[in-house]
């Protein structure tokens, strides 16, 4: 559910204060824990270290990101892979293809 228009966008004042009147190259990475903070046009060009629950992920703010939230660009979950027989077959085929390519390269050299 979106925030009501009469309240306006939620921008953390402390984050905005760290950005106001400064140049992006002078500041470096600004570590942020507030993932719900909306990206304001004043934040363009700055690098934010957005916390994902475990570590800070660097996000460079561009024009396309204005109006989105900082947390959208710092995923909290990591996909490893699906398991099962089908995945094992795919891994085996990939490994065989690599071996065949290495043999072909060795024969040509």
N, C-alpha and C positions, 0 to 999 in steps of 0.2 A: 504494500500500500504506500502511495506516495505521500509526501509531506504537503500540508495544505498551503495554498498560495498566499494566504494572509500572513502566515508565519515566515515565509521565504525559505531559501535554501539553508541547510545547516552547514556552516563553516566554522570550525573551531577557531576561536579568537587567538589562542596561543600559537597555532600553526600559522595563521595569517600574520601575526606579529613578527614571526621569525623571517617572513618573506618580504614584508613591507619595506620599501626603500633600499633594498639590497640587490646586488647583481648575482645571477646564478653561479658564475664562475668563482666568486669570492666566498660563497657560503659552503660549498661541498654538499655532502649528503645530510639531509635532515631526517633523523629517525623519528618515526611516528607510530603510535599505537592506536590512534583513532581511525579505524577503518571506515567508519560511517561518514567521515568528513567529506563534503562535496568539493570537487576541484573548482577553484575560482580562477578567473582570467589572470589575476595577479601572480598565480603560481606557475605560469608558463616558463619553461626552460629550467626549472629547478629539479633536482634529484631528491626523491624522498625514499627513505628506507622504511617500507610499510611492513609492519609485523604480521606474520601469518600464524602466530601461536608458538612458533619454535625459533624462528630467526627473522631478520629483516631482509626483505627482498627489494632491490633497488628498482625504482620506477622513475623514468624520465618523463615529465609531464609535457605533452604536446597539445596543439590546438584541438585535435579531435577528442581529447579526454575531458574538455571543459563540460561541466554539468554532470559528469559521472562521479562515482565515489572512489576513494583511494583503494578500498578493499577489493574492488573489482579487478584490479591489476596485480593482485598478490594472492594466488591460489592457496587454499589451506589444506587441500588434499592432494596426494601424489598418486597417480595411476602407475602401478608397476606392470602388470599384465594379467591376462586371464590364464587360468591353468587348465589342466585336463589333457586328454589324449590328443585332441585336435591341435593344441598349442605345441605339444611334443613333436607331432608330425611336421608342423611348420618349421620348428627349430632344426629338426633333422635335415629337411630339404635345404634350408638356408646354409647349414654347415657343409652339406655335400656340394652345393653350388660353389662355395668358397674354396673348397679343396680342389674341385675341378678347374676353377679359374687359376688357382695357384699352379697346378700341374701344367696347364696350357701356357702360362706365362714362362714357366721354367723351360718348357720344350722349345718355345720360340727364342729364348735367349741363348 
